[in-house]
Amino acid sequence: MSKSIKKSSENWNTSALKALATKYSFSTRYIKQCITGDRTPIFADRIKAEYLELKNNLDNLLNNDKL
């Protein structure tokens, strides 16, 4: 039997991950698990929302042509 396991390779924004890890005093691995849904503490939704907000803000700053 051959089982195919498809891994999703998401490009993580390391700056946002490190900022959240420092803010909540968790490891970056645990923050990633909260974002992907592997860990489901009560505040995982808040961590995910903050990560997406930080990621979007950093992407906008880096891609801004008016620098």
C-alpha positions, 0 to 999 in steps of 0.5 A: 500500500502506498500512501501519499502524504502531502505536506503544505509548505507555507512561507512563514513570516519569521519577524511576525512569529518571533514578535508573537513568541516574545509577546506570549513567551512561547516558542515559535513552533508552538505559535505555528501550531496555534496558527495551523490549528494543531493546538487549540488553546482558548487564545489560538484564534487571537494568535492567528488573527494577530499573526495575519495582521502583523504579516499583512502590515509587514508585507505592506511596508516591504512592498510599498513603492513610495519609499 
